[in-house]
C-alpha cells in the first residue's frame, strides 16, 4: 500500500483518487478551496441553484465505468440522468431556427431539411459519417490510452477524411481546418455556423483547429446529451461520496506550495503552513503554470514531450433568476448565434470581447433548481478571452438580446442576475485567467494535444483537463483512469480497461 497525495479536488483528481483507493492505496486530497468539484461549482441564492461550470453531460459511460470499478452502487443509483430532447435549438439573426433531436441522425436530417432546404440534412449526415472515421481513428489514442511515446504520429496525421473539392478553374482543395470543412463540404452558411458552434463552445477557433475537431459534434450527435437532476454539481457530489466510501481523505483549505523531491523523485508535498506530507506518489490536478511553480520553476514535462498548452478561452456566465413558470415545451438548451461569426472569431483571437457573441441559453426542466413553482433558473454562457474584464453594460446587452430572441418577457420576469467572470473562475479554480481547457485533437503538429499524465519527475503524475486527454467532463474522468492505471500497473500500462 502506497501513500499518495492528490493536489486539487477537481473531477479528474477525484476519479483518480477513488480508483487508487479501491486498489488499496492510502490517498489524501489537499484542496486549496473550501470544497471539491473544481469547475463543477454551484451558485445558490434565494432558493435558486445554478451550475458554475458545464451544464450538460456527454459520454456518461465514462462515469458509469468509474462507479462500476470502484464499488457496488452504480452511477444511476447516485444521480438521476435525463436525456435532453431536443438536444439543442439553434436561433439565427435572420430569424431561421431549428431544434435538433437528441442522438437521432434521421431526425436531425429532417429538421435541417425543413429549416435550411432540401439536401442540407444529407450533407450534415454525410459529414457525420466522415467524422465517425476520425473518431474511430483517434478514440483510443486520444481518450482511452496513455499518450504514445511517438505522439508525433498523432500530431502529424489528419484523421478526418476530407473530401476533394474541385471548382471551375481552381485547383482541387481538401479541408485542413474545421472552418474549411464547413466551407467546402457543408457550404450552407447556417450549416457552417452550426458546425463551428461546437468548436466555439470548447473555446476553440474553427479557423485554426484541424479538421479532426469534427469529432466534437459527432460525439454529441451519436452518444447524446444528458442533464443531471439538481445540476452537474450533483455529479461532483456523487464522485466525492464514492471517494469517501473508499476512505479517501480530503483536507480543504489546504494549499500545496511545493512538491517535495527526494532521490530524484516526488516524495510528497509542502503545505502553506510549512508542514510536509510525505508520499510515494503525487498526483497534481492543476494547470501547467501552477505545476511548474510547485516544482520551483522546473519544466514539468520532458523536452521531447508535448508542450503544455499556454492558451485557452474562458467562459462568461450570467445567472438569471426569473419569476413565472417555465413554459411546457421549453427547450433546455438554445444556441443564439452571432450575426457576424467572422467578427466574433476575430475578436476572440485578438483577446477582445466580441460585440454580439454566440450565447448558449440553458433553461433546465428541474424543480431542484428553483425555490418553488412559479420560478425559473436560466444560465447564459458566452466564450470570452481568458482574463477578460466584463463591463455591466455588456451583460445588459446580452440579457436584452436573449430576451428578444429566446426568452419572452425576460426583463419583466427578471428578479435578479449574477455575473460570473473569468476572474471569478480563476479565484474558484486557481487556473490563470479562468481559462477552460479544450479536449485534445489529432493533427495540427501537436498544438492541440495536452502533455502526458506522466511527468519528467518520477512519481509525479498530472491529472485533469490540462493534461492528456484534455478538457471536458468525459476527458477528465478518463485522465483519472489513466493516472490510476499508471500508478497501479506501472510504466508498462498503456490504456484503461
NORZI-V544702 format. One record per residue. RES is the residue in one letter. PSI is psi in whole degrees, 0 to 359 (999 if undefined). OMEGA is omega in radians with two decimals (* if undefined). Layout:
res-><RES	RES>
psi-><PSI	PSI>
omega-><OMEGA	OMEGA>
//
This chain:
res-><X	X	X	X	X	X	X	X	X	X	X	X	X	X	X	X	X	X	X	X	X	X	X	X	X	X	X	X	X	X	X	X	X	X	X	X	X	X	X	X	X	X	X	X	X	X	X	X	X	X	X	X	X	X	X	X	X	X	X	X	X	X	X	X	X	X	X	X	X	X	X	X	X	X	X	X	X	X	X	X	X	X	X	X	X	X	X	X	X	X	X	X	X	X	X	X	X	X	X	X	X	X	X	X	X	X	X	X	X	X	X	X	X	X	X	X	X	X	X	X	X	X	X	X	X	X	X	X	X	X	X	X	X	X	X	X	X	X	X	X	X	X	X	X	X	X	X	X	X	X	X	X	X	X	X	X	X	X	X	X	X	X	X	X	X	X	X	X	X	X	X	X	X	X	X	X	X	X	X	X	X	X	X	X	X	X	X	X	X	X	X	X	X	X	X	X	X	X	X	X	X	X	X	X	X	X	X	X	X	X	X	X	X	X	X	X	X	X	X	X	X	X	X	X	X	X	X	X	X	X	X	X	X	X	X	X	X	X	X	X	X	X	X	X	X	X	X	X	X	X	X	X	X	X	X	X	X	X	X	X	X	X	X	X	X	X	X	X	X	X	X	X	X	X	X	X	X	X	X	X	X	X	X	X	X	X	X	X	X	X	X	X	X	X	X	X	X	X	X	X	X	X	X	X	X	X	X	X	X	X	X	X	X	X	X	X	X	X	X	X	X	X	X	X	X	X	X	X	X	X	X	X	X	X	X	X	X	X	X	X	X	X	X	X	X	X	X	X	X	X	X	X	X	X	X	X	X	X	X	X	X	X	X	X	X	X	X	X	X	X	X	X	X	X	X	X	X	X	X	X	X	X	X	X	X	X	X	X	X	X	X	X	X	X	X	X	X	X	X	X	X	X	X	X	X	X	X	X	X	X	X	X	X	X	X	X	X	X	X	X	X	X	X	X	X	X	X	X	X	X	X	X	X	X	X	X	X	X	X	X	X	X	X	X	X	X	X	X	X	X	X	X	X	X	X	X	X	X	X	X	X	X	X	X	X	X	X	X	X	X	X	X	X	X	X	X	X	X	X	X	X	X	X	X	X	X	X	X	X	X	X	X	X	X	X	X	X>
psi-><123	151	129	129	129	128	114	146	39	176	319	318	317	325	319	317	315	317	322	322	320	338	0	6	155	115	132	132	125	118	126	332	188	356	179	173	339	239	342	67	181	141	125	138	132	32	355	145	132	141	141	11	217	150	345	161	135	160	56	345	332	318	334	318	319	315	324	319	348	7	182	315	131	169	314	349	343	331	156	115	133	123	133	119	120	159	324	151	135	130	132	160	334	5	350	140	154	152	130	122	157	124	46	98	320	316	322	315	318	318	319	318	317	325	324	353	151	137	337	323	320	320	319	319	317	321	316	328	320	324	326	321	318	319	314	326	338	349	311	307	335	349	324	348	154	158	132	140	325	54	343	335	315	323	328	328	130	112	346	123	77	142	140	130	123	129	159	125	19	153	156	139	148	141	134	342	167	322	322	330	315	318	313	327	328	319	308	128	319	330	322	318	322	311	311	338	333	322	315	318	332	5	24	151	116	335	348	328	149	164	338	346	354	341	338	306	330	316	313	314	333	315	351	172	139	144	153	126	128	357	164	345	329	329	317	320	317	318	320	316	321	320	315	320	327	9	31	134	135	134	109	159	30	97	129	129	344	141	124	134	144	129	38	18	163	135	10	195	139	134	170	333	4	350	159	132	115	147	155	335	148	131	121	117	60	166	155	320	322	318	319	321	320	339	14	26	358	140	126	334	153	155	333	10	182	126	151	146	129	2	162	139	170	180	138	127	133	116	125	122	118	144	153	146	147	121	143	137	359	134	138	315	126	133	113	106	148	142	349	84	323	318	325	314	317	319	315	319	330	1	24	155	127	144	310	80	167	133	128	125	117	125	76	141	78	104	342	351	353	159	347	180	149	18	160	139	122	138	130	132	131	136	126	165	147	136	5	138	137	110	154	328	326	317	320	320	321	313	318	320	315	322	324	330	338	312	99	143	35	312	320	332	347	119	312	164	155	134	127	110	173	328	322	321	321	318	321	323	343	1	125	130	4	21	149	123	143	157	153	144	148	168	193	19	13	0	335	11	170	153	158	161	332	147	182	343	114	140	352	126	148	139	159	185	341	3	174	133	25	193	166	146	316	320	322	316	322	326	323	320	319	317	316	319	319	323	317	316	339	183	339	351	133	344	160	156	999>
omega-><-3.14	3.00	-3.07	3.05	3.06	-3.14	-3.12	-3.11	3.01	-3.03	3.11	3.13	3.13	3.09	3.09	-3.10	-3.12	-3.13	3.11	-3.13	3.14	3.10	3.04	-3.12	3.07	-2.99	3.04	-3.13	3.07	-3.08	-3.12	-3.13	-3.06	-3.09	-3.11	3.00	-3.13	-3.12	-3.14	3.12	-3.13	3.02	-3.11	3.12	3.04	3.14	3.05	3.13	-3.10	2.92	3.07	3.05	3.11	-3.13	-3.12	-3.05	2.95	-3.14	3.10	3.12	3.11	-3.11	2.96	3.12	3.11	-3.10	3.09	-3.06	-3.04	3.12	-3.09	-3.10	3.14	-3.11	-3.11	3.00	-3.04	3.12	3.09	3.09	-3.13	3.09	-3.13	-3.13	0.04	-3.13	3.14	2.96	-3.14	-3.09	-3.09	-3.06	-3.11	3.13	3.08	3.01	3.06	3.08	-3.09	3.13	-3.06	3.02	3.11	-3.10	3.12	3.12	3.10	-3.14	3.12	-3.13	-3.14	3.10	-3.09	-3.06	-2.99	3.11	-3.12	3.12	-3.13	3.11	3.12	3.12	3.12	3.12	3.11	3.08	3.14	3.07	3.09	3.09	3.09	3.09	3.10	3.12	-3.12	-3.11	-3.03	-3.04	-3.08	-3.10	-3.08	-3.08	-2.96	-3.10	2.99	-3.05	-3.13	3.01	3.08	-3.08	-3.14	3.11	3.12	-3.10	-3.03	-3.02	3.04	-3.06	-3.12	-3.09	-3.07	3.12	2.99	-3.12	3.12	3.10	-3.07	3.08	3.12	3.11	3.09	3.13	2.98	-3.13	3.04	3.08	3.13	3.11	3.12	3.03	3.11	-3.10	-3.00	-2.99	-3.13	3.00	-3.08	-3.01	-3.11	3.04	3.06	3.13	3.06	3.14	-3.05	-3.14	3.11	3.06	-3.12	-3.14	3.10	3.14	-3.07	3.11	-3.07	3.13	-3.09	-3.07	-3.13	3.13	3.13	3.06	3.03	3.12	-3.08	3.05	3.13	-3.12	-3.10	-3.07	-3.07	-3.02	3.04	-3.13	-3.04	2.97	3.08	3.14	-3.07	3.13	-3.12	3.00	3.11	3.06	3.08	3.09	-3.10	-3.14	3.08	3.13	3.10	3.09	-3.14	3.08	-3.14	3.08	2.94	3.13	3.09	3.06	-3.11	-3.05	-3.04	-3.07	3.04	-3.12	-3.13	2.99	-3.07	3.10	3.09	3.12	3.04	3.10	3.09	-3.07	3.12	-3.07	3.02	-3.09	-3.08	3.13	3.11	3.13	-3.11	3.07	-3.10	-3.13	3.04	3.12	3.04	3.09	-3.04	3.08	-3.07	3.11	-3.09	-3.13	3.12	3.14	3.09	3.11	3.13	3.11	3.11	3.13	3.12	3.10	-3.08	-3.04	-3.13	-3.06	-3.12	3.12	3.09	3.14	3.12	3.03	-3.13	-3.13	3.12	3.10	3.11	3.13	2.96	3.10	3.02	-3.07	-3.04	3.03	-3.03	2.93	3.13	-3.09	2.91	-3.04	3.09	-3.12	3.11	3.13	-3.11	-3.08	3.05	3.06	3.08	-3.01	3.04	3.06	-3.13	-3.07	-3.13	3.11	3.10	3.12	-3.11	3.13	3.14	3.13	3.14	3.13	-3.13	3.01	3.08	-3.05	-3.12	-2.98	2.93	-3.11	3.01	-3.08	3.10	3.13	-3.03	3.04	-2.93	-3.13	3.12	-3.09	-3.03	-3.09	3.13	3.12	-3.13	3.11	3.10	3.09	-3.07	3.11	3.03	-3.14	-3.14	3.03	-3.10	3.09	3.07	3.11	-3.07	2.99	-3.01	3.11	-3.12	3.10	3.10	3.13	3.13	3.11	3.08	-3.12	-3.13	3.10	-3.13	3.10	-3.12	-2.97	-2.96	-3.04	-3.11	3.08	-3.08	-3.11	-3.13	-3.10	-2.98	3.03	3.10	3.03	3.11	-3.13	3.08	-3.07	3.03	3.11	3.09	3.10	3.11	3.13	-3.08	-3.00	-3.08	-3.14	-3.10	3.11	-3.08	-3.08	3.13	-3.12	3.09	3.08	3.12	3.11	3.10	3.12	3.13	3.12	-3.14	-3.10	-3.05	3.00	3.05	-3.11	-3.06	3.08	3.00	-3.10	3.12	-3.14	3.11	-3.14	3.12	3.13	3.12	-3.10	3.10	-2.96	-3.12	3.04	3.13	0.08	3.02	-2.99	-3.08	-3.07	3.09	-3.12	3.09	3.12	3.12	3.10	3.08	3.11	-3.10	3.13	3.12	3.12	3.13	-3.13	-3.08	-3.05	-3.13	-3.03	3.14	3.14	-3.11	-3.13	-3.12	3.10	*>
//
